[in-house]
């Protein structure tokens, strides 16, 4: 039972002691500290409202629009000329082919 009393909420006289300690520690800065805490809480609530509005806007959009927005933001560049080996992480060299003959083209050979 004594363990439960150790975690109880402060009652009347304990709040007075807590307030007195707050005045001693913060002194004349106490109103500024209160304003800062209030501003922080207000900014937090406006941030939450902004996130809620973004979620509502995204859920109201048609599914096709959501997919294209998501893939446009996360898709790799379409002009990527290289791939990477998943084991070594080194670029994989692609063999270039002559479009007319279909044969591999070497670096020294000029295509005509």
N, C-alpha and C positions, 0 to 999 in steps of 0.2 A: 504494500500500500504506500510506503514511503517513496518508492520509486515513481509512482504515478504523481505524487505531489511535487516532485522535483521538476516535472515538465508542465505544470499547470500555468495558465495565463496569469499575468500580473493583475493584482486587485488594486483597490484605492490607494493605499499608502505606498505601494510599490511604484505606481505611476508617478506619484509626487517625487520620489527619489530619482526615477528615470528622467523626469522633466528637469529637476535641479542639476543633474549631471549634464544634461544637454545644454543648459544655460552656462554652466561652467566651461564646458568644452568649446562651444560655438560662440557664446557671448553675444556681441553686437552683430555678428554675421548670421545669426539664426534666421532673420527674415529673408536674407539672401539665399540661404540654404533651402528654405521652404519654397521660395520662388523657383529655384533651380529644379527642385524635385517635382514641383507642379508642371513646369515646362517640359520636363522629361516625360512625365506621364501623358501630357497632352500630345507630344510628338509621337509617342508610342501608339496612342489610340488613332491618330490620323494615319499613321503608317499601316495599321491593321485595316482601316477602312479602305485605303488605297488598294491593298492586296485583295480584299473582298470584292471591290469593284472590278479588278482585273479578272478575277475568277468568274464573276457573273458575266462579264463581257465575253470571255472565252467560251463559256457554256452556252451563251445565246447564239454564237456564230454557227453557221452550218458546218457539218463534219468535214466536207471537202475543203473549206477554207482553213479549218484548223490544221488539217494534214499538210496543206501546201505551206502554211506559215511555219510549221514545225520543221518540215524537211528543208525549206529554204534556209532556215537558221542553222541547221545542223549538218547539212549535206556538204561533202567536200567539194572543192573546186572542180568544175567540169573539165578544165583544161589540164588536169594533172597528168604529166607525162611519165610519172614514175610510180611504182608500187614498192612496198617494203617487204622484205622477208620477215614473217612473224617470229622466227626463231632468233635470227641474228640482228634484225633491225636494219640491215644494210639495204640500199636500193637494189631492186632487181632490174638488170639491164634487159631491155626489150629488143628483140631482133627486128630490124626494119626490112620491109619487103618492097620490091619494085611493084608498083600498081599495075604495070602492063604485063610483066612476065610472071609475077608471083614468086620470083626467086629472091632469096635473101640478098640484101645489099650490104657490102662491106664499107667501112668508113673511107677507105682510099679510093673507091670506085665512084666516079661521078655518074649520076643517073642522067640519061639523055632523052 
